[in-house]
Amino acid sequence: LEYCVQLWCPAAHHGNWATILELEGVQRRFTRLINGIGTLPYSERLDRLQFTTLAERRIRGDLIETFKILNNKVDYGKNWFKMGRSRRNLLVHRKLCTSLSKEVGKVNDSFISERV
């Protein structure tokens, strides 16, 4: 569920909700199997287990990964972002290609440089 999500995960837009809900459903089903809390509402099960939703974990992971890239803590992604002159604005480095189909554009929306 969480393998490599900082690089790619389904972006929240029309057409991806089924995938997002299906992934979240795996965690829902898993938490139902735990004795003593399986009958509680999902949000309460998450609280008891000190879990967050997968969507919340993805957002947190994106922020951490972006911090590491911008502060040269990792050896990848240096060309994905750049800082504005004031060092207060994050600029996304985009290579636009007009010949790409809409489907490729939807896939690109799922990468970290587009989500942040």
Contacts in CASP RR format, 6 or more apart in sequence:
PFRMAT RR
TARGET T0000
AUTHOR 0000-0000-0000
METHOD contacts of the structure
MODEL  1
LEYCVQLWCPAAHHGNWATILELEGVQRRFTRLINGIGTLPYSERLDRLQ
FTTLAERRIRGDLIETFKILNNKVDYGKNWFKMGRSRRNLLVHRKLCTSL
SKEVGKVNDSFISERV
1 23 0 8 1.000
1 26 0 8 1.000
1 27 0 8 1.000
1 54 0 8 1.000
2 54 0 8 1.000
2 57 0 8 1.000
5 57 0 8 1.000
5 58 0 8 1.000
5 61 0 8 1.000
6 58 0 8 1.000
6 61 0 8 1.000
6 62 0 8 1.000
6 64 0 8 1.000
6 65 0 8 1.000
6 112 0 8 1.000
7 111 0 8 1.000
7 112 0 8 1.000
8 110 0 8 1.000
8 111 0 8 1.000
8 112 0 8 1.000
9 58 0 8 1.000
9 110 0 8 1.000
9 115 0 8 1.000
10 16 0 8 1.000
10 19 0 8 1.000
10 20 0 8 1.000
10 23 0 8 1.000
10 110 0 8 1.000
11 106 0 8 1.000
11 109 0 8 1.000
11 110 0 8 1.000
11 114 0 8 1.000
11 115 0 8 1.000
12 20 0 8 1.000
12 55 0 8 1.000
13 106 0 8 1.000
13 109 0 8 1.000
15 106 0 8 1.000
16 106 0 8 1.000
16 110 0 8 1.000
20 54 0 8 1.000
20 55 0 8 1.000
23 54 0 8 1.000
24 53 0 8 1.000
24 54 0 8 1.000
24 55 0 8 1.000
27 51 0 8 1.000
27 53 0 8 1.000
27 54 0 8 1.000
28 42 0 8 1.000
31 37 0 8 1.000
31 38 0 8 1.000
31 42 0 8 1.000
31 45 0 8 1.000
31 46 0 8 1.000
31 49 0 8 1.000
31 51 0 8 1.000
32 38 0 8 1.000
32 45 0 8 1.000
34 45 0 8 1.000
34 49 0 8 1.000
37 44 0 8 1.000
37 45 0 8 1.000
37 48 0 8 1.000
37 49 0 8 1.000
38 45 0 8 1.000
40 48 0 8 1.000
45 51 0 8 1.000
46 52 0 8 1.000
46 53 0 8 1.000
52 60 0 8 1.000
62 112 0 8 1.000
62 115 0 8 1.000
62 116 0 8 1.000
63 116 0 8 1.000
65 112 0 8 1.000
66 81 0 8 1.000
66 90 0 8 1.000
66 112 0 8 1.000
66 116 0 8 1.000
67 73 0 8 1.000
68 74 0 8 1.000
69 76 0 8 1.000
69 77 0 8 1.000
69 78 0 8 1.000
69 80 0 8 1.000
69 81 0 8 1.000
70 81 0 8 1.000
70 83 0 8 1.000
70 90 0 8 1.000
72 78 0 8 1.000
79 93 0 8 1.000
80 92 0 8 1.000
80 93 0 8 1.000
80 112 0 8 1.000
80 113 0 8 1.000
81 90 0 8 1.000
81 91 0 8 1.000
81 92 0 8 1.000
81 93 0 8 1.000
81 113 0 8 1.000
81 116 0 8 1.000
82 90 0 8 1.000
82 91 0 8 1.000
82 93 0 8 1.000
83 89 0 8 1.000
83 90 0 8 1.000
83 91 0 8 1.000
84 90 0 8 1.000
84 91 0 8 1.000
90 116 0 8 1.000
92 113 0 8 1.000
92 114 0 8 1.000
92 116 0 8 1.000
93 113 0 8 1.000
94 113 0 8 1.000
108 114 0 8 1.000
109 115 0 8 1.000
END
